[in-house]
Amino acid sequence: MIVKNLHPRNLHHGSYDFEALIQHCPTLADWVFTNQYGKQTINFAEPQAVKSLNKALLAMYYGIRFWDIPPQYLCPPIPGRADYIHHIADLLSLNTGQKPPTGEKIKVLDIGVGANCVYPIIGHQVYGWRFVASDIDAISLRSAQAIITHNPSLSKAVTCRLQTSAQHYFKNIIQPNEFFDVSICNPPFHSSAAAANEGSLRKQRNLTGKLVEKPVLNFGGKSNELWCEGGEARFVAQMIRESRSYATQCLWFTSLVSKKENLFSLEKQLQKVQAQNVVTMPMAQGQKVSRILAWTFLTPEQQTDWIAVNRAK
């Protein structure tokens, strides 16, 4: 498999080097085969194969020696997750006109970190950022905490916090007098369980070329990870409304937006809450096209002052 159209700083351009990856995760060898074109690959419709590939990628490129997730939890494609982080680094560099900022003074809030903890892993291992990782699912947080605990490089860089209210994103998580350079989020895509199931069936058909009645989720995902009432449009709109209350505690708010047709209504919502600047950053990995929606409530002058105060601490 060749991963195309990634961010220039993404480490996952081109074909997977399976021989090198197997050195970092020997169990991956059980899933690698040579296809009809003479190329090594795995069956991306097989959950355990994808999980082994992720373990190998995280070990080889990010120095992660322990990584595991509970059964049925989301096992994300690493190259796409890395792209989000690199685009966020570009966003933060807009305020300085310099190279992407690095180091522990940059603090990131990951809304819905999931059991895999992939965004904090990449953000810290590549840029040295600190993270607060939130989730509404206690099992996800326990899994993320286990990954953090078993990887010393992460232990002082990532803090897990349980969101106790399904109605909130920032309340209960952002503490008084706490400040973040950026928040990130990969929202539930589907609007119902039925829609999520149909999406899984479609993905399975694309991967195998076969009709299936019951999907096997190669990337997994519990219900709260895959769908919510109203889908990503409602989820992000609610996030936008709540973000107004934390306008001075977070320099930039961001979210992935998978459906281009959702952008118009979300941009209207940002006008209503009086966002000072809105940036849409396109992303593409192979055939998949997505984008990052970013907004701030601070004027350019206020952003400069915010950075001077909060990155000096």
TORKOL-4160 file (C-alpha; in steps of 0.2 Angstrom, whole numbers, padded with zeros to 4 digits, m for minus):
313
<pt num="1" X="0000" Y="0000" Z="0000"/>
<pt num="2" X="0006" Y="0017" Z="m0005"/>
<pt num="3" X="0001" Y="0032" Z="0006"/>
<pt num="4" X="m0001" Y="0048" Z="m0005"/>
<pt num="5" X="m0004" Y="0066" Z="m0003"/>
<pt num="6" X="0002" Y="0067" Z="0015"/>
<pt num="7" X="0009" Y="0083" Z="0023"/>
<pt num="8" X="0027" Y="0086" Z="0018"/>
<pt num="9" X="0034" Y="0083" Z="0036"/>
<pt num="10" X="0023" Y="0067" Z="0038"/>
<pt num="11" X="0035" Y="0052" Z="0040"/>
<pt num="12" X="0024" Y="0040" Z="0031"/>
<pt num="13" X="0026" Y="0044" Z="0013"/>
<pt num="14" X="0027" Y="0030" Z="0000"/>
<pt num="15" X="0026" Y="0012" Z="0003"/>
<pt num="16" X="0027" Y="0003" Z="0020"/>
<pt num="17" X="0044" Y="m0005" Z="0023"/>
<pt num="18" X="0037" Y="m0021" Z="0030"/>
<pt num="19" X="0054" Y="m0029" Z="0033"/>
<pt num="20" X="0060" Y="m0014" Z="0043"/>
<pt num="21" X="0043" Y="m0013" Z="0052"/>
<pt num="22" X="0044" Y="m0032" Z="0057"/>
<pt num="23" X="0060" Y="m0028" Z="0066"/>
<pt num="24" X="0050" Y="m0017" Z="0077"/>
<pt num="25" X="0035" Y="m0028" Z="0079"/>
<pt num="26" X="0039" Y="m0047" Z="0075"/>
<pt num="27" X="0020" Y="m0052" Z="0076"/>
<pt num="28" X="0017" Y="m0041" Z="0060"/>
<pt num="29" X="0026" Y="m0055" Z="0050"/>
<pt num="30" X="0011" Y="m0066" Z="0053"/>
<pt num="31" X="0000" Y="m0054" Z="0043"/>
<pt num="32" X="0012" Y="m0049" Z="0028"/>
<pt num="33" X="0010" Y="m0057" Z="0011"/>
<pt num="34" X="0016" Y="m0054" Z="m0006"/>
<pt num="35" X="0001" Y="m0049" Z="m0018"/>
<pt num="36" X="m0001" Y="m0052" Z="m0036"/>
<pt num="37" X="0009" Y="m0038" Z="m0041"/>
<pt num="38" X="0024" Y="m0044" Z="m0031"/>
<pt num="39" X="0022" Y="m0031" Z="m0017"/>
<pt num="40" X="0022" Y="m0035" Z="0001"/>
<pt num="41" X="0006" Y="m0030" Z="0010"/>
<pt num="42" X="m0007" Y="m0035" Z="0023"/>
<pt num="43" X="m0025" Y="m0038" Z="0023"/>
<pt num="44" X="m0032" Y="m0021" Z="0028"/>
<pt num="45" X="m0049" Y="m0029" Z="0031"/>
<pt num="46" X="m0042" Y="m0039" Z="0045"/>
<pt num="47" X="m0042" Y="m0030" Z="0062"/>
<pt num="48" X="m0027" Y="m0039" Z="0070"/>
<pt num="49" X="m0017" Y="m0036" Z="0054"/>
<pt num="50" X="m0020" Y="m0017" Z="0056"/>
<pt num="51" X="m0017" Y="m0017" Z="0074"/>
<pt num="52" X="0000" Y="m0026" Z="0072"/>
<pt num="53" X="0004" Y="m0013" Z="0058"/>
<pt num="54" X="0000" Y="0001" Z="0070"/>
<pt num="55" X="0011" Y="m0006" Z="0084"/>
<pt num="56" X="0026" Y="m0007" Z="0071"/>
<pt num="57" X="0023" Y="0011" Z="0065"/>
<pt num="58" X="0022" Y="0018" Z="0082"/>
<pt num="59" X="0038" Y="0008" Z="0088"/>
<pt num="60" X="0048" Y="0012" Z="0072"/>
<pt num="61" X="0044" Y="0030" Z="0069"/>
<pt num="62" X="0039" Y="0037" Z="0087"/>
<pt num="63" X="0049" Y="0026" Z="0099"/>
<pt num="64" X="0033" Y="0018" Z="0107"/>
<pt num="65" X="0038" Y="0002" Z="0115"/>
<pt num="66" X="0021" Y="m0002" Z="0122"/>
<pt num="67" X="0004" Y="0001" Z="0113"/>
<pt num="68" X="m0012" Y="m0009" Z="0114"/>
<pt num="69" X="m0031" Y="m0006" Z="0114"/>
<pt num="70" X="m0046" Y="m0015" Z="0121"/>
<pt num="71" X="m0056" Y="m0026" Z="0108"/>
<pt num="72" X="m0068" Y="m0016" Z="0097"/>
<pt num="73" X="m0060" Y="0001" Z="0101"/>
<pt num="74" X="m0054" Y="0012" Z="0087"/>
<pt num="75" X="m0038" Y="0007" Z="0079"/>
<pt num="76" X="m0034" Y="0023" Z="0068"/>
<pt num="77" X="m0023" Y="0024" Z="0053"/>
<pt num="78" X="m0007" Y="0032" Z="0059"/>
<pt num="79" X="m0002" Y="0042" Z="0043"/>
<pt num="80" X="m0019" Y="0051" Z="0044"/>
<pt num="81" X="m0017" Y="0055" Z="0062"/>
<pt num="82" X="0000" Y="0062" Z="0059"/>
<pt num="83" X="m0006" Y="0073" Z="0046"/>
<pt num="84" X="m0018" Y="0082" Z="0058"/>
<pt num="85" X="m0004" Y="0085" Z="0070"/>
<pt num="86" X="0008" Y="0092" Z="0056"/>
<pt num="87" X="m0006" Y="0104" Z="0050"/>
<pt num="88" X="m0009" Y="0110" Z="0068"/>
<pt num="89" X="0010" Y="0114" Z="0069"/>
<pt num="90" X="0008" Y="0124" Z="0054"/>
<pt num="91" X="m0007" Y="0133" Z="0061"/>
<pt num="92" X="0002" Y="0137" Z="0077"/>
<pt num="93" X="0017" Y="0144" Z="0066"/>
<pt num="94" X="0005" Y="0157" Z="0059"/>
<pt num="95" X="0006" Y="0167" Z="0075"/>
<pt num="96" X="0025" Y="0168" Z="0074"/>
<pt num="97" X="0029" Y="0167" Z="0056"/>
<pt num="98" X="0043" Y="0155" Z="0060"/>
<pt num="99" X="0045" Y="0136" Z="0060"/>
<pt num="100" X="0032" Y="0126" Z="0070"/>
<pt num="101" X="0034" Y="0129" Z="0088"/>
<pt num="102" X="0041" Y="0115" Z="0098"/>
<pt num="103" X="0044" Y="0110" Z="0117"/>
<pt num="104" X="0033" Y="0108" Z="0132"/>
<pt num="105" X="0027" Y="0126" Z="0133"/>
<pt num="106" X="0015" Y="0121" Z="0119"/>
<pt num="107" X="0000" Y="0114" Z="0127"/>
<pt num="108" X="m0014" Y="0104" Z="0117"/>
<pt num="109" X="m0031" Y="0098" Z="0122"/>
<pt num="110" X="m0036" Y="0082" Z="0114"/>
<pt num="111" X="m0055" Y="0081" Z="0115"/>
<pt num="112" X="m0060" Y="0062" Z="0113"/>
<pt num="113" X="m0042" Y="0055" Z="0114"/>
<pt num="114" X="m0049" Y="0037" Z="0113"/>
<pt num="115" X="m0041" Y="0021" Z="0119"/>
<pt num="116" X="m0027" Y="0023" Z="0106"/>
<pt num="117" X="m0019" Y="0039" Z="0112"/>
<pt num="118" X="m0012" Y="0042" Z="0095"/>
<pt num="119" X="m0013" Y="0061" Z="0094"/>
<pt num="120" X="m0003" Y="0064" Z="0110"/>
<pt num="121" X="0010" Y="0051" Z="0105"/>
<pt num="122" X="0014" Y="0059" Z="0088"/>
<pt num="123" X="0012" Y="0077" Z="0095"/>
<pt num="124" X="0024" Y="0074" Z="0109"/>
<pt num="125" X="0036" Y="0063" Z="0101"/>
<pt num="126" X="0038" Y="0074" Z="0085"/>
<pt num="127" X="0036" Y="0091" Z="0093"/>
<pt num="128" X="0038" Y="0089" Z="0111"/>
<pt num="129" X="0021" Y="0096" Z="0115"/>
<pt num="130" X="0012" Y="0093" Z="0132"/>
<pt num="131" X="m0006" Y="0086" Z="0131"/>
<pt num="132" X="m0022" Y="0085" Z="0141"/>
<pt num="133" X="m0031" Y="0070" Z="0134"/>
<pt num="134" X="m0050" Y="0070" Z="0138"/>
<pt num="135" X="m0063" Y="0057" Z="0134"/>
<pt num="136" X="m0081" Y="0052" Z="0140"/>
<pt num="137" X="m0077" Y="0034" Z="0140"/>
<pt num="138" X="m0068" Y="0028" Z="0156"/>
<pt num="139" X="m0062" Y="0012" Z="0147"/>
<pt num="140" X="m0054" Y="0023" Z="0133"/>
<pt num="141" X="m0045" Y="0033" Z="0147"/>
<pt num="142" X="m0039" Y="0018" Z="0156"/>
<pt num="143" X="m0031" Y="0011" Z="0140"/>
<pt num="144" X="m0023" Y="0028" Z="0135"/>
<pt num="145" X="m0016" Y="0029" Z="0153"/>
<pt num="146" X="m0009" Y="0012" Z="0151"/>
<pt num="147" X="0000" Y="0017" Z="0135"/>
<pt num="148" X="0007" Y="0033" Z="0144"/>
<pt num="149" X="0012" Y="0024" Z="0159"/>
<pt num="150" X="0022" Y="0010" Z="0149"/>
<pt num="151" X="0031" Y="0023" Z="0139"/>
<pt num="152" X="0042" Y="0034" Z="0150"/>
<pt num="153" X="0044" Y="0048" Z="0137"/>
<pt num="154" X="0025" Y="0051" Z="0138"/>
<pt num="155" X="0023" Y="0050" Z="0157"/>
<pt num="156" X="0026" Y="0068" Z="0161"/>
<pt num="157" X="0019" Y="0075" Z="0145"/>
<pt num="158" X="0001" Y="0068" Z="0144"/>
<pt num="159" X="m0013" Y="0070" Z="0157"/>
<pt num="160" X="m0029" Y="0060" Z="0156"/>
<pt num="161" X="m0046" Y="0068" Z="0161"/>
<pt num="162" X="m0063" Y="0060" Z="0161"/>
<pt num="163" X="m0077" Y="0071" Z="0154"/>
<pt num="164" X="m0092" Y="0067" Z="0165"/>
<pt num="165" X="m0105" Y="0076" Z="0154"/>
<pt num="166" X="m0110" Y="0071" Z="0137"/>
<pt num="167" X="m0116" Y="0089" Z="0134"/>
<pt num="168" X="m0099" Y="0097" Z="0136"/>
<pt num="169" X="m0082" Y="0097" Z="0128"/>
<pt num="170" X="m0072" Y="0110" Z="0138"/>
<pt num="171" X="m0082" Y="0112" Z="0154"/>
<pt num="172" X="m0075" Y="0100" Z="0167"/>
<pt num="173" X="m0059" Y="0098" Z="0158"/>
<pt num="174" X="m0051" Y="0115" Z="0156"/>
<pt num="175" X="m0047" Y="0121" Z="0174"/>
<pt num="176" X="m0048" Y="0139" Z="0180"/>
<pt num="177" X="m0032" Y="0148" Z="0175"/>
<pt num="178" X="m0027" Y="0135" Z="0163"/>
<pt num="179" X="m0022" Y="0139" Z="0145"/>
<pt num="180" X="m0020" Y="0129" Z="0129"/>
<pt num="181" X="m0012" Y="0134" Z="0113"/>
<pt num="182" X="m0024" Y="0123" Z="0103"/>
<pt num="183" X="m0038" Y="0110" Z="0105"/>
<pt num="184" X="m0040" Y="0096" Z="0093"/>
<pt num="185" X="m0054" Y="0084" Z="0090"/>
<pt num="186" X="m0059" Y="0070" Z="0078"/>
<pt num="187" X="m0078" Y="0070" Z="0080"/>
<pt num="188" X="m0090" Y="0055" Z="0078"/>
<pt num="189" X="m0093" Y="0055" Z="0059"/>
<pt num="190" X="m0110" Y="0046" Z="0058"/>
<pt num="191" X="m0128" Y="0052" Z="0064"/>
<pt num="192" X="m0134" Y="0035" Z="0069"/>
<pt num="193" X="m0129" Y="0017" Z="0072"/>
<pt num="194" X="m0137" Y="0012" Z="0056"/>
<pt num="195" X="m0127" Y="0025" Z="0046"/>
<pt num="196" X="m0111" Y="0019" Z="0055"/>
<pt num="197" X="m0115" Y="0001" Z="0051"/>
<pt num="198" X="m0118" Y="0006" Z="0032"/>
<pt num="199" X="m0102" Y="0015" Z="0032"/>
<pt num="200" X="m0093" Y="0000" Z="0039"/>
<pt num="201" X="m0101" Y="m0011" Z="0026"/>
<pt num="202" X="m0096" Y="0001" Z="0012"/>
<pt num="203" X="m0078" Y="0001" Z="0018"/>
<pt num="204" X="m0077" Y="m0018" Z="0019"/>
<pt num="205" X="m0083" Y="m0019" Z="0001"/>
<pt num="206" X="m0070" Y="m0007" Z="m0005"/>
<pt num="207" X="m0056" Y="m0016" Z="0004"/>
<pt num="208" X="m0061" Y="m0034" Z="m0001"/>
<pt num="209" X="m0072" Y="m0031" Z="m0017"/>
<pt num="210" X="m0085" Y="m0043" Z="m0009"/>
<pt num="211" X="m0102" Y="m0040" Z="m0003"/>
<pt num="212" X="m0104" Y="m0043" Z="0016"/>
<pt num="213" X="m0119" Y="m0044" Z="0027"/>
<pt num="214" X="m0110" Y="m0040" Z="0044"/>
<pt num="215" X="m0095" Y="m0029" Z="0044"/>
<pt num="216" X="m0079" Y="m0033" Z="0053"/>
<pt num="217" X="m0072" Y="m0016" Z="0058"/>
<pt num="218" X="m0054" Y="m0016" Z="0052"/>
<pt num="219" X="m0051" Y="0000" Z="0062"/>
<pt num="220" X="m0064" Y="m0004" Z="0075"/>
<pt num="221" X="m0074" Y="0009" Z="0085"/>
<pt num="222" X="m0086" Y="0010" Z="0099"/>
<pt num="223" X="m0103" Y="0019" Z="0097"/>
<pt num="224" X="m0097" Y="0035" Z="0105"/>
<pt num="225" X="m0082" Y="0035" Z="0093"/>
<pt num="226" X="m0092" Y="0032" Z="0077"/>
<pt num="227" X="m0108" Y="0041" Z="0079"/>
<pt num="228" X="m0119" Y="0053" Z="0088"/>
<pt num="229" X="m0136" Y="0061" Z="0086"/>
<pt num="230" X="m0134" Y="0074" Z="0072"/>
<pt num="231" X="m0117" Y="0067" Z="0066"/>
<pt num="232" X="m0102" Y="0078" Z="0065"/>
<pt num="233" X="m0111" Y="0094" Z="0060"/>
<pt num="234" X="m0121" Y="0094" Z="0076"/>
<pt num="235" X="m0106" Y="0089" Z="0087"/>
<pt num="236" X="m0095" Y="0102" Z="0080"/>
<pt num="237" X="m0108" Y="0116" Z="0081"/>
<pt num="238" X="m0111" Y="0112" Z="0099"/>
<pt num="239" X="m0092" Y="0113" Z="0102"/>
<pt num="240" X="m0091" Y="0130" Z="0093"/>
<pt num="241" X="m0105" Y="0137" Z="0104"/>
<pt num="242" X="m0096" Y="0131" Z="0120"/>
<pt num="243" X="m0079" Y="0137" Z="0114"/>
<pt num="244" X="m0085" Y="0155" Z="0116"/>
<pt num="245" X="m0085" Y="0153" Z="0135"/>
<pt num="246" X="m0066" Y="0148" Z="0134"/>
<pt num="247" X="m0061" Y="0162" Z="0121"/>
<pt num="248" X="m0046" Y="0168" Z="0131"/>
<pt num="249" X="m0041" Y="0151" Z="0138"/>
<pt num="250" X="m0037" Y="0143" Z="0121"/>
<pt num="251" X="m0028" Y="0152" Z="0107"/>
<pt num="252" X="m0035" Y="0141" Z="0093"/>
<pt num="253" X="m0049" Y="0128" Z="0093"/>
<pt num="254" X="m0050" Y="0115" Z="0079"/>
<pt num="255" X="m0059" Y="0100" Z="0073"/>
<pt num="256" X="m0059" Y="0088" Z="0059"/>
<pt num="257" X="m0073" Y="0090" Z="0047"/>
<pt num="258" X="m0075" Y="0075" Z="0035"/>
<pt num="259" X="m0090" Y="0081" Z="0025"/>
<pt num="260" X="m0087" Y="0096" Z="0015"/>
<pt num="261" X="m0106" Y="0100" Z="0014"/>
<pt num="262" X="m0105" Y="0103" Z="0033"/>
<pt num="263" X="m0093" Y="0118" Z="0032"/>
<pt num="264" X="m0106" Y="0131" Z="0027"/>
<pt num="265" X="m0117" Y="0129" Z="0042"/>
<pt num="266" X="m0102" Y="0128" Z="0054"/>
<pt num="267" X="m0095" Y="0144" Z="0047"/>
<pt num="268" X="m0112" Y="0152" Z="0049"/>
<pt num="269" X="m0111" Y="0146" Z="0067"/>
<pt num="270" X="m0094" Y="0154" Z="0069"/>
<pt num="271" X="m0100" Y="0170" Z="0063"/>
<pt num="272" X="m0114" Y="0170" Z="0076"/>
<pt num="273" X="m0102" Y="0167" Z="0090"/>
<pt num="274" X="m0091" Y="0181" Z="0083"/>
<pt num="275" X="m0075" Y="0171" Z="0080"/>
<pt num="276" X="m0061" Y="0183" Z="0074"/>
<pt num="277" X="m0052" Y="0172" Z="0062"/>
<pt num="278" X="m0058" Y="0156" Z="0054"/>
<pt num="279" X="m0045" Y="0144" Z="0044"/>
<pt num="280" X="m0050" Y="0129" Z="0034"/>
<pt num="281" X="m0035" Y="0117" Z="0031"/>
<pt num="282" X="m0037" Y="0104" Z="0017"/>
<pt num="283" X="m0030" Y="0086" Z="0020"/>
<pt num="284" X="m0030" Y="0071" Z="0009"/>
<pt num="285" X="m0023" Y="0054" Z="0011"/>
<pt num="286" X="m0025" Y="0044" Z="m0005"/>
<pt num="287" X="m0043" Y="0044" Z="m0010"/>
<pt num="288" X="m0049" Y="0051" Z="0007"/>
<pt num="289" X="m0051" Y="0070" Z="0007"/>
<pt num="290" X="m0055" Y="0079" Z="0023"/>
<pt num="291" X="m0051" Y="0096" Z="0031"/>
<pt num="292" X="m0047" Y="0104" Z="0048"/>
<pt num="293" X="m0058" Y="0119" Z="0053"/>
<pt num="294" X="m0049" Y="0131" Z="0065"/>
<pt num="295" X="m0055" Y="0146" Z="0074"/>
<pt num="296" X="m0050" Y="0159" Z="0087"/>
<pt num="297" X="m0059" Y="0173" Z="0096"/>
<pt num="298" X="m0043" Y="0183" Z="0098"/>
<pt num="299" X="m0038" Y="0197" Z="0086"/>
<pt num="300" X="m0020" Y="0197" Z="0079"/>
<pt num="301" X="m0015" Y="0209" Z="0093"/>
<pt num="302" X="m0023" Y="0199" Z="0106"/>
<pt num="303" X="m0015" Y="0183" Z="0099"/>
<pt num="304" X="0002" Y="0191" Z="0101"/>
<pt num="305" X="m0001" Y="0196" Z="0119"/>
<pt num="306" X="m0008" Y="0179" Z="0123"/>
<pt num="307" X="0008" Y="0170" Z="0117"/>
<pt num="308" X="0019" Y="0183" Z="0126"/>
<pt num="309" X="0011" Y="0179" Z="0142"/>
<pt num="310" X="0007" Y="0161" Z="0141"/>
<pt num="311" X="0022" Y="0154" Z="0133"/>
<pt num="312" X="0033" Y="0164" Z="0145"/>
<pt num="313" X="0027" Y="0154" Z="0160"/>
